[in-house]
Each structure stands twice: as structure tokens, then as C-alpha cells.
Amino acid sequence: MGKTFASPRCNHCAGPHRIPNCERFEAMSIKERQDLVEKNRLCFNCLYYGHRVDKCRFPQCSKCGKRHHEKLHTDGDSVDQPSTEPERVVTLAKVLTSQNNIISIVKNLDIYI
């Protein structure tokens, strides 16, 4: 008999995808993402469970060449550099839309594109 593999599960929202493809993870600030990765004991380089970054075989960050996932990359020394507010609002709107949620307060938000 062949091996059976479980479908991927997101460590953040439990959706049928891995955390690098999670829209809710994407909507978080870099600091919030880093905290979530640390809390769930995921590898900072590939965002998978089961090993540390020094044992990871995944390629390093495509933006800087360091050993962290590009979704944890910051453009500077500050780790606490959240996404800009307009980007977060648009990303949050995409998440809510993809979940088929209807929110009446959306008409009161200023959305920048």
C-alpha cells in the first residue's frame, strides 16, 4: 500500500493551504507574522514545522539572500515595520470577500489602491 498524505493545513487559519499562501497571514504586519511563526515553532526560512532554520533546505529570502522567508523580510533594521494601512485595508477586504462575508461597515471605510 502507498503512503497517504494529509491535505495541507494552515497553521494560522486552519484552511486547506500552507501558511505562505494564507491571505490572513499576508494581512498581518511583519512583526505579527514573526511572532506567529515563533509561537507555532515554525522554521523562519520555509514556514514549515519540524526543523529549525539552520537545518532548512529551502532557498533563502529572494529579496536579501538571508535565511528567512520573504514574507518575514523587512526593508531596514526595524522588525516592527507593519504593512502600510492602505495595503492592509485592501488585503483585509480581499480576505473578507474570499470568505463570502458581508460587512455593512465596509461602506464607511476609505480604501486606497
Kinemage of the C-alpha trace (Angstrom):
@kinemage 1
@onewidth
@group {chain A} dominant
@subgroup {mainchain}
@vectorlist {calphas} color= white
{ca met a 1} P 0.000 0.000 0.000
{ca gly a 2} L 1.163 3.523 -0.781
{ca lys a 3} L 1.522 6.294 1.716
{ca thr a 4} L -1.405 8.621 2.185
{ca phe a 5} L -0.708 12.264 2.800
{ca ala a 6} L -2.945 14.669 4.639
{ca ser a 7} L -4.006 17.752 2.750
{ca pro a 8} L -2.091 20.874 3.768
{ca arg a 9} L -3.409 22.787 6.763
{ca cys a 10} L -2.624 26.397 7.531
{ca asn a 11} L -1.043 26.994 10.967
{ca his a 12} L -2.880 30.312 11.200
{ca cys a 13} L -6.454 29.818 9.942
{ca ala a 14} L -6.613 26.005 9.521
{ca gly a 15} L -7.563 26.497 5.868
{ca pro a 16} L -6.638 23.967 3.149
{ca his a 17} L -3.344 25.698 2.280
{ca arg a 18} L 0.090 26.308 3.765
{ca ile a 19} L 0.756 29.453 5.763
{ca pro a 20} L 2.797 31.198 2.988
{ca asn a 21} L -0.389 31.169 0.871
{ca cys a 22} L -2.702 32.378 3.644
{ca glu a 23} L -4.444 35.686 2.940
{ca arg a 24} L -4.935 36.317 6.660
{ca phe a 25} L -1.201 35.789 7.282
{ca glu a 26} L -0.460 38.181 4.412
{ca ala a 27} L -2.705 40.836 6.022
{ca met a 28} L -0.618 40.810 9.219
{ca ser a 29} L 2.314 43.122 9.923
{ca ile a 30} L 5.829 41.667 9.621
{ca lys a 31} L 6.157 41.683 13.427
{ca glu a 32} L 2.825 39.857 13.838
{ca arg a 33} L 3.937 37.261 11.255
{ca gln a 34} L 7.269 36.753 13.032
{ca asp a 35} L 5.513 36.346 16.381
{ca leu a 36} L 3.091 33.802 14.893
{ca val a 37} L 5.947 31.809 13.324
{ca glu a 38} L 7.824 31.788 16.638
{ca lys a 39} L 4.711 30.868 18.658
{ca asn a 40} L 3.938 27.933 16.329
{ca arg a 41} L 7.620 26.875 16.287
{ca leu a 42} L 7.835 27.085 12.504
{ca cys a 43} L 11.038 27.409 10.528
{ca phe a 44} L 11.708 31.112 9.817
{ca asn a 45} L 13.041 30.170 6.380
{ca cys a 46} L 10.302 27.943 4.889
{ca leu a 47} L 7.463 28.424 7.412
{ca tyr a 48} L 7.092 24.651 7.917
{ca tyr a 49} L 7.043 22.796 11.223
{ca gly a 50} L 9.590 20.182 12.194
{ca his a 51} L 13.015 21.771 11.874
{ca arg a 52} L 14.989 24.920 12.621
{ca val a 53} L 16.278 27.419 10.106
{ca asp a 54} L 19.850 26.093 10.388
{ca lys a 55} L 18.629 22.684 9.109
{ca cys a 56} L 16.347 24.103 6.383
{ca arg a 57} L 16.990 23.203 2.739
{ca phe a 58} L 14.563 25.806 1.373
{ca pro a 59} L 16.187 28.690 -0.570
{ca gln a 60} L 16.886 31.859 1.398
{ca cys a 61} L 14.977 35.148 1.013
{ca ser a 62} L 14.822 36.238 -2.636
{ca lys a 63} L 14.930 39.905 -1.582
{ca cys a 64} L 18.107 39.921 0.522
{ca gly a 65} L 19.638 36.433 0.493
{ca lys a 66} L 19.330 35.949 4.273
{ca arg a 67} L 17.866 32.875 5.976
{ca his a 68} L 14.236 33.921 6.421
{ca his a 69} L 11.100 33.620 4.313
{ca glu a 70} L 10.408 36.583 2.033
{ca lys a 71} L 7.114 37.141 3.879
{ca leu a 72} L 9.199 37.853 7.002
{ca his a 73} L 11.569 40.217 5.160
{ca thr a 74} L 11.907 43.830 6.294
{ca asp a 75} L 13.434 46.734 4.367
{ca gly a 76} L 15.599 48.034 7.156
{ca asp a 77} L 16.722 47.416 10.672
{ca ser a 78} L 13.300 47.694 12.275
{ca val a 79} L 11.484 44.375 12.702
{ca asp a 80} L 8.287 46.156 13.720
{ca gln a 81} L 7.525 47.572 10.293
{ca pro a 82} L 3.854 46.859 9.551
{ca ser a 83} L 2.329 46.923 6.117
{ca thr a 84} L 1.050 50.359 5.223
{ca glu a 85} L -2.533 50.968 6.325
{ca pro a 86} L -3.964 51.252 2.769
{ca glu a 87} L -2.339 47.916 1.836
{ca arg a 88} L -3.744 46.272 4.962
{ca val a 89} L -7.261 47.596 4.280
{ca val a 90} L -7.245 46.299 0.699
{ca thr a 91} L -5.782 42.945 1.782
{ca leu a 92} L -8.353 42.634 4.560
{ca ala a 93} L -11.115 43.419 2.062
{ca lys a 94} L -9.810 40.610 -0.177
{ca val a 95} L -9.833 38.171 2.755
{ca leu a 96} L -13.361 39.103 3.743
{ca thr a 97} L -14.566 38.872 0.149
{ca ser a 98} L -12.896 35.490 -0.364
{ca gln a 99} L -14.632 34.182 2.752
{ca asn a 100} L -18.025 35.313 1.380
{ca asn a 101} L -18.561 37.583 4.369
{ca ile a 102} L -20.758 40.659 4.077
{ca ile a 103} L -19.909 43.532 6.344
{ca ser a 104} L -22.112 46.561 6.486
{ca ile a 105} L -19.343 48.865 7.736
{ca val a 106} L -17.350 48.470 4.507
{ca lys a 107} L -19.230 51.444 3.061
{ca asn a 108} L -17.670 53.585 5.827
{ca leu a 109} L -14.059 52.626 5.032
{ca asp a 110} L -11.708 54.658 2.908
{ca ile a 111} L -9.975 52.176 0.607
{ca tyr a 112} L -6.799 53.272 -1.155
{ca ile a 113} L -5.500 51.480 -4.198
